[in-house]
């Protein structure tokens, strides 16, 4: 093997050390090792590029003795930095675990972390050297016909296109098709412990327009779970109605518009427009709907609520965002158009209040479902969007234009009459501040990387790192060029592995405050709301901790 670059090793060691520092979500030694190895490879590549530019520009070279002394000193210094950062790695991970109320770890397993990092680094190094060999071969082949420097540039471009084509068309697409097939088969599995509803008023029953086996796993889970009228009434002591839950799976019809029409007809069959509140939901990539969100509003409104959703993908949200971004938007717009079109035809004094809701990718696509100019003549009542991804257009515009002095992780926007942000501690403005005719609430945590990630974090310090920081963010978090962006990218992949109430796992007690604000609930006393939060929180955490059977509504929360 060719000798390694000294400058590259120095920069790689510094990048490796920076990768050990905390960001938003705790890491295992496996993910930490892969991240550190990738950062080492990037630092090494930067060092190699630096040496190449130095030679290319024909800058003066230091003497061999001076270079040897400098390299030795830098190597010792970098080794000390790496050892010190490895020694503190457990402490840094515990700084995240403390704010998330998790048990501390005794060690960050530095030896295993280093071993995985080395494997990752050498794998990436071998790939880079293969690219270099291909570039040289192509350049040498072309050099017989065109000048040397032009041939080198053309060879580099052709090699880059070749590698990209292989990676994108062969590796990525093949993996995508395999994952799509796997998720599709998983979605079609019928769970024996979740029987078909016997009540005629339920989606998927014998009287339903939607077949039980075509609902998909997430749809069956949503329809079969949730509080019944008797459960709601037993808790509140008031009469309650049976909540209406309508869901149409991907196999319910061929196109988004046909599925939306089917959902509308099923909603009409179940009397959804006779309820006081109607919520149009855009699910996550797999079709999953957060039970913490919908069970909460059904309790708050004494069951007098109908909800409707249409599945648009089998893949989880990150994969759907990468490969099927247009599917979610098209399905969301089709459903809203059908529901809104029928809703506007009803008498204003007898139709339900209409709301939008979505979590994660569902929030982003729900944003796209209704354009302001389409609804300004007959506006909806509001929306609750939780954990909106960083690419969400409306969320990003509001966050970037927030009031001066309000933090990026909990913005205030103008007078708060149209949109408000909430987290574990409640809203960014006083709860009794007046609302306008439409109420929009974003529920987000300062520890949610899916919300706060930004590609620009590679070269500038994220505004949410400025003081004051969120209550669930490590005080030891620091910004490092390139490395912080990679850390946050990894955080996104494991953001649903946090305890409930942190990261990308939204807790029912926080949904209570959000829905109270959005739906203007007044018939619950503060003590009753506190009891509801405790009841729903304990039930949700018990279900998550069980983590066993297919009847667990939180089992697919990574979707």
C-alpha positions, 0 to 999 in steps of 0.5 A: 500500500502507498504511504499515507500523507503526513498532513492528511493524517494530522488533519484526519486526527483532528477531524476524528477528535472533533467527531467524538464531541456531543451533538443532539442525540446519544450515540452507540460505539458503532455509530460513533466509530463509523462517524469518526472514521468518516470524519478522519477520511474527510480530514485526510482528504483535505490534507492530501488536497492541501499538499497537492495544491502546495506542489501544484502552485510550486510553493517553496518546500521546507527542508527535510529536517524541518519537515521531519521535526514539524511532522513529529511535533504535530503527530505527538500533539494530535495523538494527545488531542485524540487520547484526551477526546477519547477519554472525555467521550463518555462524559460528553455522551452523558451530558446528552443523556443527562438532559434527556433523563437517561441512565449514564454510560460508564464508558464510550468503549474507545477501543471498539470505537477506534477499531470501527473508525479504522475499518471505515477509514480504510474502506473509504481510502481504498475507494478513493484510491480506486477512483484515483487509478481510474482517473489516471487510466482515463487521462492516459488514454485521452492524452494521446489525442489532446493536451495533457492538462486538458486530458487530466481534467477530462479524465477526472470528470469522466471518472466522477460521472462513471462512479456517480452513475454506478453508485446512483443507477446500480447500487442506490437504485438496486438497494431502493428497489430491494427496500421498497419490496421489503417494506411492501411485503412487511406492510401487507402482513396481516397481524393475527392479534389485530382482528378485523373490526366488527362494528359497521362504523369502522374502516375496514369492517364488512360494511366499509368501502375500504377492505381490511387487507388493503389498509396496510399495516400502518392503516390497520394499526391506526384504525384498531388503536385509539381510545373508544368512547367508553374509555374517554367517558370513564376518564372524563366523567362526561358523555363521549362519542366514538371517534371516527378514524378513516384510512386508505392504504396504498393498495386501496386504489391505483392513484392518489386522487382515487385513494383520496376520493375513496377516503372522502366517501368512507368519511361520509359513510361514517358521518365524519362531517357530522362531528365538531372537528375534522382533521386531515392527516398526512402520515409519515413515509411508512403510513404511520400516524402518531398515536400520541397525537391523535389519541390526545385530541380525541380525549380533549374533544370527548371523541367528537372528532373525525380524522382521515388519512391516505398512505403514499409510500411503503418506505420510512420518511428519510427514504421517502424524502430521498426517493419519493418526495413528490409522492407525499406531496401529491397524495396530501394535495389530492386528499385535501382537495377532495375533503376541502372541496366537499367541506366548502359545499356544506353550510358554514354553521353546521360543518365541522372545524377543519384542521391539518396535521402531520408529523415529520415528513407528514408535516412537510407534505401537509404544509404543501397540501393547502395553498393560502390563495386557495383557502383565503376565501373560506379558510380552515381553522388551523394546523398542528405540525410536529417535528417538521423536517428542515426542508419544510418551506413554510416552517423555514420561512417563518423561522428565518424571519422570526422576531429579533431576539427569539431563539431559532429552536423556539421562534416567535413570529410577529404578534403570534396571532397566526403561528406559534411554536411550542416545545416541552415547556409550552408556547413561545408566547403567553398561552392567553395571548389572542389568536387570529381566525386561523391557528397554526402551531409547530411542536418541535424539540430543540434536540430534534435533528430532523428539524434543526439540520441544515447543509449550511452547518458545514461552514457556519455555526447554526443559529440554534447553538447561540445562547440561550440554548434549548433545555434538552441540548448538551451544554458541551455541544460545540460547532466544528466545520464539516464535522458538525454537519456530519454529526447532525446527519447521523443524529437524524438517522437515530433521532427516533431512538431517544426517550419520549419527549426528546429528539424526534419522539413527541410525547402526548403531554406536549400534544395536549398543550398543542391541541388545546391551543390549536382547537381552542379547548376551554372545558378542561380545568388545569387540574383535569389537563394535568391528570390527562397528561399523566394518564396519556404519558404513562400509557404511551411509555408503557406501550413503548417499553413493552416493545413487543407484539405487533399490536403496539401502536408505537412499534413503527414510530421510526416511520 
